[in-house]
Amino acid sequence: MSCQPAFRAPWNLRFRRTWVVALCLLAVCLTAACGRDRSRDLDVEVATATPVPGPTLPVAEIGPTPAPPPRARTPAEALAWGRQLEADGQADAAVRALSGVVQASDPALAWQAAFVQTRLLVQSGQWAAADEALDRFFAAADRLGEPLDDVHLGSAWIQRAIVRGALLDTAGAEDAWRRAIEHLPVMEVWIHRRWGRMLFAVGRPEQGLDHWRTAAELAPTVSEQAYILLSMAGQQEARGLHEEAGGIYEEILDFARDPAYRTRIHYMAGQAWLEADRPEQAFSHWYQAAETQRESWYAWLSLSRLIENEQEFDPYNRGYINHAAGSWEAAVGAFDTYLETAEASDHRLPWALLYAGHSLAELEGWVRAVSHYRRIVEEFPACDCIGAAWHGLLRVYAAVDNTDAYTQALADFRAAHPHDPTLATLDANEGFALLAQGDAAAAGEVLARFAADFPEHSRVPEALFALAEAALANGDYGLAKGYWRKLRETHRWYRPAEVGYWSARTLWEMDEREGARFAWNHTASTWPESFHGLASKQAVRRSDGSSQFLIEDMAVLAADAPALEGDDGSARFARQWLGWWAGDGAVEQAGLADMPGLQQGETLLALGLRQEALAVLNPVPEQVRQDPHALLALAEWFAEQELYRLSILSARYLYFLAPSTRVSELPIHVQELLFPRPWSDLVASATMSHNVPELYFWSLLRQESLFEPTAVSGSNAIGLAQVIPDTGDWVALQRGIVGFETAQLERPYRSLDFGAWYLRRVWEDVDRNWLTALVSYNAGPGNGSYFRDVAGADDLEFLAAITLAEPVVYVEAIVVNLYHYTRLYGQAQ
């Protein structure tokens, strides 16, 4: 396999390369002159943040066509090479690599090559070529001495149906769908859905609906049945058959139970019946939607439709729904109508005042808002809404900067309702706000009172921790020591390793060196595989009590990890270990076929439909999470299918069931399932090319994506290394890479190459500390640089100084990953 990531050249003609380089140089120059500002601000991007500025490279990198394997001497080697290229995300190269194998004399190799070729050609929409590849597949399958397994044969017929449908050979496609059901009855629901979709596309909607109806009747779960029926209703509405659509919606309502879902369906049913000129049925559904879940967006839409059609509606509910939807003026109007006629005995009256007050506050109608809140406080002191009314008053006074009124209202609230839980929240928020502003003395007073008045509140340990941190930072070591002790005594399971580390650090600062070493040793031995356990172990080794270069010290910290006696790293030993504590009942992989959804997932993977396969397979580990034998077999099977996220999840469930308290006490085989090294050749190439320690990069990838190449985060970070599109564009520009597209970030070869390059770049541009580089990779170089400047060289103080929660958790997880990767693979490295 080639040692370099392969990038396809957009043109193969040699004389055009000069033009490519010239155009890239021009683009680089224009960008340098007119490019957008990439200043190091403090904005956070989850996963990967805005890159730092830097010099552009003068020559474009034009990715070469992937090199062949070292003279793939046999068809078997060429087949393995083609599969590797597919796994790396280089589809075109894989098709070319397999082109000779499909003609091989050995039918066992020929059918496999043709099958992979078909999958890749279908994914790229090359229908005629895919049809030819299928001909070669069936010809090779016929030459086999025994029938091919149903998964591959049935999958091939599905591919034939898809291809023939795309080529407008509907009769051939329908024959192929029927043959696919014969081989894969477990896929019948899925096949009928795809079959129906094909018939819709060729203008045969009635037959398409028949197949969808069959799929709905065969659906194994009510959620899948509802999804199919919803699709049917949508098709009927698209055809203008609104009455039929309304009937389908009502069919869904016969069995749907979730209130939010029922509210949505009621709204859609109302729309359909109104279009069918059946207004009374429409109004009935909209009234039910508005009453089923009033906070729902669909309830608000239903209310709007009723008002548009001049239907009567209870003004209180009308106000509530508008308030929940953020329609403040409409809410105030509705509540005003209700309040004009409401009787004092109506239990909804104080709530109407509260919601009306909130809506008025949103509209900056401060005087009326205060009037409503005051009325609740004076007339309804026993209402469950009393705390919210006081909070409303305080928010108004804060918004208009009326400090005296705010202080008096808070004092009145505290005097009248000293144990109101919302008062606890108010105190906690005020104390943490003062800490954020740097007023440790005032914060200490507020948070100490909060902890004393509400000792059972869930945020008390958080308050004590924050007070201890502030006291330590201010050099008030005696006070900090007291807070740490109180945490250990009264909240012993709140961040215990972190409390242990900082307790020891406080003792060190007080020159109680022996006590500090004892506390660090205790933390390191009690939580040896936690971030702060590792930091404690490092602190014992250092002479100055500080924490620097924690990542760089990992080889030493991981050197004396325990191991199970007799463990040779084999799956056989893992099963012996499993039998020792879980008893008999081993589930081999051959027995997995009976697990719900597993054969469907395997078929979808064979078809190249990874996302659909994941949707089917994601629930499987949860379904067997109490069966250790099944979990081990599942973890192994998922790893073989290159579904590493699900493999890790299955192995983690197994760890939770095991008597082992540490990962290092598991069999090596299970540990390697928890901490795998997929795409090892590509990772080695990327890390070698960009001078990134390989184990560091494995640890980062596990945290970023759990090795799922199609992973997409909430901030739109993509792929194994979770590169956001803007960063991908910037990396391509900096390196002069021609033809980069965002979709390439889902391809392992591109994501790994870009991720390793960017990690090295932020390491070089910030302070050449790998811990800082990880924060910069996750939260942006501006954040990494800023917090390092605030904290100085000490790594633990650096993380403690970061006011953003996500990068701290992120870095701590990567350090723990690195500990395990170093234990498992450090010698080989």
Secondary structure, DSSP 8 states (H G I E B T S, - for coil): --SS-----S---GGGHHHHHHHHHHHHHHHHHH-----------SSS---------SS-B-------STT--SHHHHHHHHHHHHHTT-HHHHHHHHTTGGG-S-HHHHHHHHHHHHHHHHHTT-HHHHHHHHHHHHHHHHHSSS---HHHHHHHHHHHHHHHHHTT-HHHHHHHHHHHHHH-GGGHHHHHHHHHHHHHHTT-HHHHHHHHHHHHHH-SSHHHHHHHHHHHHHHHHHTT-HHHHHHHHHHHHTT---HHHHHHHHHHHHHHHHHTT-HHHHHHHHHHHHHH-TTSHHHHHHHHHHHHTT----HHHHHHHHHHTT-HHHHHHHHHHHHHH--TT-TTHHHHHHHHHHHHHHTT-HHHHHHHHHHHHHH-TTSTTHHHHHHHHHHHHHHTT-HHHHHHHHHHHHHH-TT-HHHHHHHHHHHHHHHHTT-HHHHHHHHHHHHHH-TT-TTHHHHHHHHHHHHHHTT-HHHHHHHHHHHHHH-TTSSHHHHHHHHHHHHHHTT-HHHHHHHHHHHHHHSTTSHHHHHHHHHHHSSSS----TTTTHHHHTTT----TT--S-HHHHHHHHHHHH-S----GGGGGGSTTHHHHHHHHHTT-HHHHHHHHTTHHHHTTT-HHHHHHHHHHHHHTT-HHHHHHHHHHHHHHSS-SSGGGS-HHHHHHHS---SHHHHHHHHHHHT--HHHHHHHHHHHHTT-TT-B-TT--BTTTTB-HHHHHHHHHHHTBTT--GGGGGSHHHHHHHHHHHHHHHHHHTTS-HHHHHHHHHH-HHHHHHHHHHH-S-HHHHHHH---HHHHHHHHHHHHHHHHHHHHHTTT-
